[in-house]
Amino acid sequence: MAETPLKPQGLTRRGLLRRGGLLAALAVSAPTLLAACGDGGESAAVPKVGDKVGGALNFLSWEGYDLTGSQKMKAWQGETSVKVNPTYISTSDDILAKIKSGSSVGYDLITYYQAYGPLYSKKPLEIIEPLDLAHIPNAAKLFPFFREGDAAAKFWNIDGKQVGIPMFWSATTLDYRTDRMAKPESWLDLLKPEFKGKIGWVPDATAAFTLGGRILGFDVPNYTQDQFKQIVELLRRFRGQIKGFAPSFGDLTNQLVSGEVIASFAGWSTVGLWAGDKGAKVESIIPKEGTYTSCDAWAVPKTTQNRDTAYAWVNQALSPEVQAEAAVALGTAVTSPEAVKLLPAKQQKLYPYDNLDEFFTKAPVFGFPDKGRSGIVQHEEWLSEWSNIQGGV
């Protein structure tokens, strides 16, 4: 049987950890910069968009997000004479660094993890443009959650201007062997003595502290010092239940299949699909305390030299056919109701697409800690403490 593929960096929990590095670095080197970002300020005007589609599209994001796994997108590129020039990132730091480097390359298209929306769209960074949705008609066909409401206003439609369009998302789950243990009701069930050494975990600071806050019922991600200490203690207890961290979700899948572990902390719903393909009985669930969702969105940076093609690309990417192909290739969920119908049956069942509003109350999308609030533990402190937890210190 073929080796289980690894999830692309854009949505791996390890990817989220690296994303956090940008915010931490900025906070350490320029705290006033991030404070200014939190204050907002006037945003740029929506640029003029035409219909001159074709030529080079300079793409800056995670490998796989250039949709090489979609035959429909490949066909569209051939029909429109669009040539994608990808620059793959290994950390989210790369996006800001490359755009601000003064390089002769004019990047036309990027993606961003939800928490970076306010940072990228507001002064002093303001590296992405407001979007003219009249030229991206497929954006109007997304599930309401991704178009309107509190989450959309915080991460994608900021200060009344659309700056990002969600496409790639997934939720953190508890994955367990149904033939080796009873269904857990709580994340805390994994701390039972009989499970010591039998729990799997792919390391990621953002995932760990977000999930820890959810388990303890705190206001994620804005923790007081006392709450932060409680989360640290809880994560140390989970750390004590594992033999060692799994390097990737592919490795975690293999551990579940072999029986080396029988459940995961901070897992991923697609692990259940992968394990099932290998003959193991694995179910991915959301325990009673809830979980959280990660979502990456398309954005057009101010460095673009081919805006018309960037818009056309995003519109095509949001089509049901391309979304469905991308979801299968990448193991992510879709943002279009029409795309759900095109997914394989087992992948349709990963998420309750007929009731996403209720689902996102159990698995919200979160940002980074508020910079303007006194007494709140900042993200760079998460990263610092995580290095101790991961090392067993």
C-alpha positions as CSV (number, residue, x, y, z in Angstrom):
1,M,0.0,0.0,0.0
2,A,1.2,3.5,-0.9
3,E,2.8,5.6,1.9
4,T,0.3,8.0,3.5
5,P,0.9,11.4,2.0
6,L,1.8,14.3,4.3
7,K,-0.5,17.2,4.7
8,P,0.8,20.4,3.0
9,Q,2.5,22.9,5.3
10,G,-0.3,25.5,5.0
11,L,-2.6,23.6,7.3
12,T,-0.4,21.3,9.3
13,R,-0.1,22.1,13.0
14,R,3.6,22.3,12.5
15,G,2.8,24.9,9.8
16,L,0.9,26.9,12.4
17,L,3.8,26.8,14.7
18,R,6.0,28.3,12.0
19,R,3.4,30.9,11.3
20,G,3.5,31.9,14.9
21,G,7.2,32.7,14.4
22,L,6.5,35.8,12.4
23,L,4.3,37.3,15.1
24,A,6.8,36.4,17.8
25,A,9.7,37.9,15.8
26,L,7.9,41.1,15.2
27,A,6.7,41.4,18.8
28,V,10.2,40.9,20.1
29,S,12.0,43.3,17.7
30,A,9.3,45.9,17.2
31,P,6.5,45.8,19.8
32,T,5.3,49.3,18.8
33,L,4.8,48.0,15.3
34,L,2.3,45.3,16.4
35,A,0.6,47.8,18.7
36,A,0.0,50.0,15.7
37,C,-1.3,47.1,13.7
38,G,-3.9,46.5,16.4
39,D,-5.0,50.1,16.2
40,G,-5.9,49.8,12.6
41,G,-5.9,53.0,10.7
42,E,-7.1,53.9,7.2
43,S,-6.9,51.1,4.7
44,A,-6.0,51.3,1.0
45,A,-8.6,51.9,-1.7
46,V,-9.8,49.0,-3.8
47,P,-7.6,48.9,-7.0
48,K,-8.8,48.9,-10.5
49,V,-9.2,45.5,-12.1
50,G,-9.4,44.6,-15.8
51,D,-9.8,41.5,-17.9
52,K,-6.3,41.0,-19.3
53,V,-5.8,37.4,-18.2
54,G,-2.7,35.5,-19.1
55,G,1.1,35.5,-18.7
56,A,3.2,34.9,-15.6
57,L,1.5,34.6,-12.2
58,N,4.1,34.9,-9.4
59,F,2.8,32.8,-6.6
60,L,4.1,32.9,-3.0
61,S,2.7,30.3,-0.6
62,W,2.8,26.7,0.6
63,E,3.6,23.9,-1.7
64,G,0.4,22.4,-2.9
65,Y,-1.6,25.6,-2.7
66,D,-0.7,26.3,-6.3
67,L,-3.2,23.6,-7.0
68,T,-1.0,21.3,-9.0
69,G,-3.3,18.5,-7.9
70,S,-6.3,19.9,-9.8
71,Q,-6.8,18.8,-13.4
72,K,-9.4,21.5,-13.8
73,M,-7.0,24.2,-12.8
74,K,-4.3,22.8,-15.1
75,A,-6.8,22.9,-18.0
76,W,-7.8,26.5,-17.2
77,Q,-4.1,27.5,-17.2
78,G,-3.7,26.1,-20.6
79,E,-6.8,27.8,-22.0
80,T,-5.8,31.2,-20.6
81,S,-2.0,30.9,-21.2
82,V,-1.3,31.5,-17.5
83,K,2.1,30.3,-16.3
84,V,2.4,29.9,-12.6
85,N,5.9,30.8,-11.1
86,P,5.7,29.3,-7.6
87,T,7.9,30.4,-4.7
88,Y,7.2,28.0,-1.9
89,I,7.6,29.1,1.7
90,S,8.8,27.1,4.6
91,T,7.6,29.6,7.2
92,S,5.1,32.4,7.2
93,D,8.0,34.7,7.9
94,D,8.9,34.2,4.2
95,I,5.9,36.0,2.9
96,L,6.5,39.3,4.7
97,A,10.3,39.0,4.2
98,K,10.0,38.4,0.4
99,I,7.4,41.1,-0.2
100,K,9.3,43.7,1.8
101,S,12.7,42.7,0.4
102,G,12.5,45.0,-2.6
103,S,13.0,42.0,-4.9
104,S,12.4,42.5,-8.6
105,V,9.8,39.8,-8.4
106,G,6.4,41.3,-8.1
107,Y,4.4,38.6,-6.3
108,D,0.8,38.4,-7.5
109,L,-0.8,36.0,-5.2
110,I,-0.4,34.8,-1.6
111,T,-2.4,33.0,1.1
112,Y,-2.5,33.8,4.8
113,Y,-3.6,32.0,8.0
114,Q,-6.6,33.7,9.5
115,A,-4.8,35.4,12.3
116,Y,-2.6,37.3,9.9
117,G,-5.5,39.1,8.2
118,P,-5.4,42.2,10.5
119,L,-1.6,42.3,10.5
120,Y,-1.3,42.1,6.7
121,S,-4.2,44.4,5.8
122,K,-3.6,47.3,8.2
123,K,-0.9,49.9,8.7
124,P,2.0,49.9,9.2
125,L,2.5,46.7,7.2
126,E,-0.5,46.8,4.9
127,I,1.0,44.4,2.4
128,I,-2.3,43.2,0.8
129,E,-4.9,45.0,-1.2
130,P,-8.6,45.2,-0.7
131,L,-10.4,43.0,-3.3
132,D,-13.0,44.0,-5.8
133,L,-15.4,41.1,-5.5
134,A,-17.2,42.1,-8.7
135,H,-14.3,40.4,-10.5
136,I,-14.4,37.3,-8.2
137,P,-18.0,36.2,-8.6
138,N,-17.4,32.7,-7.1
139,A,-16.7,34.4,-3.8
140,A,-20.4,35.1,-3.5
141,K,-21.1,31.4,-3.6
142,L,-19.2,30.4,-0.5
143,F,-20.9,29.2,2.7
144,P,-22.3,32.2,4.7
145,F,-19.8,31.6,7.5
146,F,-16.9,32.6,5.2
147,R,-18.7,35.7,3.8
148,E,-20.4,37.3,6.8
149,G,-20.6,37.4,10.6
150,D,-18.0,38.0,13.3
151,A,-15.3,35.7,12.0
152,A,-15.5,37.1,8.5
153,A,-15.3,40.6,9.8
154,K,-12.3,39.8,11.9
155,F,-10.2,37.8,9.5
156,W,-11.3,38.3,5.9
157,N,-13.7,41.3,5.5
158,I,-11.8,43.7,7.7
159,D,-13.1,47.2,8.4
160,G,-15.7,46.6,5.7
161,K,-13.2,45.7,3.0
162,Q,-12.6,42.2,1.7
163,V,-8.9,41.5,2.0
164,G,-8.9,37.7,1.8
165,I,-11.1,34.9,0.5
166,P,-11.1,31.6,2.5
167,M,-10.5,28.3,0.7
168,F,-8.4,25.8,2.7
169,W,-9.7,24.8,6.2
170,S,-9.7,22.0,8.7
171,A,-10.4,21.3,12.3
172,T,-8.3,19.8,15.1
173,T,-9.7,16.5,16.3
174,L,-9.2,13.6,18.7
175,D,-8.4,10.6,16.6
176,Y,-8.7,7.2,18.2
177,R,-8.7,3.4,17.5
178,T,-12.3,2.3,17.9
179,D,-11.3,-1.3,18.3
180,R,-8.7,-0.5,21.1
181,M,-10.6,1.9,23.4
182,A,-14.0,3.2,24.2
183,K,-15.1,6.5,22.6
184,P,-13.6,9.4,24.6
185,E,-16.0,12.0,25.9
186,S,-13.4,14.5,27.0
187,W,-9.9,15.4,25.9
188,L,-9.0,14.8,29.6
189,D,-9.9,11.1,29.1
190,L,-6.5,10.8,27.3
191,L,-4.8,11.5,30.7
192,K,-6.0,8.2,32.2
193,P,-3.1,6.1,33.5
194,E,-3.9,3.2,31.2
195,F,-3.2,5.4,28.2
196,K,0.3,6.4,29.3
197,G,2.7,5.9,26.4
198,K,-0.2,5.2,24.0
199,I,-1.0,8.8,22.9
200,G,0.2,10.4,19.7
201,W,0.9,14.1,19.2
202,V,2.2,16.2,16.4
203,P,4.0,19.2,18.0
204,D,2.8,22.7,17.4
205,A,2.7,25.6,19.9
206,T,-0.3,27.4,18.5
207,A,-2.4,24.3,18.4
208,A,-1.3,23.3,21.9
209,F,-2.1,26.6,23.6
210,T,-5.3,27.1,21.6
211,L,-6.6,23.7,22.4
212,G,-5.4,23.9,26.0
213,G,-7.5,27.1,26.5
214,R,-10.5,25.4,24.9
215,I,-10.2,22.4,27.2
216,L,-10.1,24.6,30.3
217,G,-12.9,26.9,29.1
218,F,-10.8,30.1,28.9
219,D,-11.2,33.1,26.5
220,V,-9.1,31.8,23.6
221,P,-6.5,33.3,22.8
222,N,-6.5,36.0,25.5
223,Y,-5.1,34.3,28.6
224,T,-4.2,35.9,31.9
225,Q,-1.0,34.9,33.5
226,D,-2.8,32.6,35.9
227,Q,-4.7,30.9,33.1
228,F,-1.6,30.6,31.1
229,K,0.1,28.7,34.0
230,Q,-2.9,26.4,34.1
231,I,-2.6,25.6,30.4
232,V,1.1,25.0,30.7
233,E,0.5,22.5,33.5
234,L,-2.2,20.8,31.5
235,L,0.0,20.5,28.4
236,R,2.8,19.0,30.6
237,R,0.4,16.4,31.7
238,F,-0.4,15.5,28.1
239,R,3.3,15.6,27.3
240,G,3.7,12.9,30.0
241,Q,1.3,10.6,28.2
242,I,3.4,10.3,25.0
243,K,6.7,8.4,24.3
244,G,7.7,11.1,21.8
245,F,6.2,13.5,19.3
246,A,5.2,12.3,15.8
247,P,7.1,14.4,13.2
248,S,4.0,14.7,10.9
249,F,0.4,13.6,10.5
250,G,1.6,11.0,8.1
251,D,3.7,9.5,10.9
252,L,0.8,9.8,13.4
253,T,-1.4,7.9,11.0
254,N,1.2,5.1,10.7
255,Q,1.4,5.0,14.5
256,L,-2.3,4.6,14.8
257,V,-2.4,1.9,12.1
258,S,0.4,-0.1,13.7
259,G,-1.1,0.2,17.2
260,E,1.9,2.0,18.6
261,V,-0.6,4.7,19.7
262,I,-4.3,4.3,20.1
263,A,-5.4,8.0,20.2
264,S,-4.1,11.4,19.4
265,F,-4.0,14.8,21.1
266,A,-4.4,17.7,18.8
267,G,-5.0,15.5,15.8
268,W,-6.6,16.0,12.4
269,S,-9.8,14.6,10.9
270,T,-8.1,13.4,7.7
271,V,-6.0,11.1,9.7
272,G,-9.1,8.9,10.1
273,L,-9.4,8.7,6.3
274,W,-5.8,7.8,5.8
275,A,-5.9,5.2,8.6
276,G,-9.0,3.7,7.1
277,D,-7.3,3.4,3.7
278,K,-4.7,1.2,5.5
279,G,-7.3,-1.0,7.1
280,A,-7.3,0.5,10.6
281,K,-10.5,1.5,12.5
282,V,-9.9,5.1,13.4
283,E,-12.6,7.7,14.2
284,S,-12.0,11.5,14.5
285,I,-14.2,13.3,17.0
286,I,-14.6,16.6,18.7
287,P,-14.8,16.0,22.5
288,K,-17.2,17.9,24.7
289,E,-14.9,20.8,25.4
290,G,-14.7,21.6,21.7
291,T,-11.8,22.4,19.5
292,Y,-10.7,25.0,16.9
293,T,-10.5,25.5,13.1
294,S,-7.6,26.7,10.9
295,C,-8.3,28.5,7.7
296,D,-6.1,29.9,4.9
297,A,-7.3,32.6,2.5
298,W,-6.3,33.9,-0.9
299,A,-5.0,37.5,-1.0
300,V,-3.4,39.8,-3.5
301,P,-0.3,41.6,-2.3
302,K,0.5,45.2,-3.3
303,T,3.5,44.0,-5.2
304,T,1.3,42.4,-7.9
305,Q,2.2,43.1,-11.5
306,N,-0.6,40.9,-13.0
307,R,-3.6,41.8,-10.9
308,D,-6.1,40.7,-13.6
309,T,-4.7,37.2,-13.7
310,A,-4.5,36.9,-9.9
311,Y,-8.2,37.7,-9.7
312,A,-9.1,35.3,-12.4
313,W,-7.0,32.6,-10.7
314,V,-8.7,33.0,-7.4
315,N,-12.1,33.0,-9.1
316,Q,-11.3,29.7,-10.9
317,A,-9.8,28.2,-7.7
318,L,-13.1,28.9,-5.9
319,S,-15.1,27.0,-8.5
320,P,-16.8,23.9,-7.1
321,E,-14.8,21.6,-9.4
322,V,-11.4,23.0,-8.5
323,Q,-12.2,23.2,-4.8
324,A,-13.3,19.6,-4.7
325,E,-10.1,18.4,-6.5
326,A,-8.0,20.5,-4.2
327,A,-9.7,19.1,-1.1
328,V,-9.1,15.6,-2.2
329,A,-5.4,16.3,-3.1
330,L,-4.7,18.3,0.1
331,G,-7.0,16.7,2.6
332,T,-8.7,20.0,3.4
333,A,-12.3,21.0,3.6
334,V,-14.2,23.2,1.0
335,T,-15.8,26.6,1.4
336,S,-18.4,26.2,-1.4
337,P,-21.7,24.3,-0.9
338,E,-21.6,23.1,-4.6
339,A,-18.1,21.7,-4.1
340,V,-19.4,19.4,-1.3
341,K,-21.5,17.5,-3.8
342,L,-18.4,16.7,-5.9
343,L,-16.4,15.2,-3.0
344,P,-16.0,11.5,-2.5
345,A,-18.6,10.2,0.0
346,K,-16.2,9.5,2.8
347,Q,-14.7,13.0,2.5
348,Q,-18.2,14.6,2.6
349,K,-18.7,13.0,6.0
350,L,-15.6,14.6,7.5
351,Y,-17.6,17.8,8.3
352,P,-21.3,18.6,8.8
353,Y,-21.6,20.8,5.8
354,D,-25.4,21.0,6.2
355,N,-24.9,22.7,9.6
356,L,-21.6,24.6,9.6
357,D,-22.8,27.4,11.9
358,E,-23.3,24.9,14.7
359,F,-20.0,23.2,13.9
360,F,-18.1,26.5,14.1
361,T,-19.5,27.1,17.6
362,K,-17.7,23.9,18.6
363,A,-14.6,24.6,16.5
364,P,-14.2,28.4,16.0
365,V,-11.5,30.2,14.1
366,F,-9.2,32.2,16.4
367,G,-6.6,34.9,16.0
368,F,-3.6,35.8,18.1
369,P,-3.7,37.4,21.5
370,D,-4.9,41.0,21.6
371,K,-1.9,43.3,21.7
372,G,-3.9,46.2,23.2
373,R,-5.2,44.3,26.3
374,S,-3.3,44.7,29.6
375,G,-2.3,41.5,31.4
376,I,-2.7,39.2,28.4
377,V,0.0,36.6,27.7
378,Q,1.3,37.3,24.2
379,H,2.0,34.7,21.5
380,E,5.8,35.0,21.8
381,E,5.4,33.7,25.3
382,W,3.5,30.7,24.0
383,L,6.4,29.9,21.8
384,S,9.0,30.3,24.5
385,E,7.1,28.1,27.0
386,W,6.4,25.6,24.3
387,S,10.1,24.9,23.7
388,N,10.3,23.8,27.4
389,I,7.1,21.6,27.2
390,Q,8.3,20.0,24.0
391,G,11.7,19.3,25.4
392,G,10.2,17.8,28.6
393,V,11.7,20.5,30.7
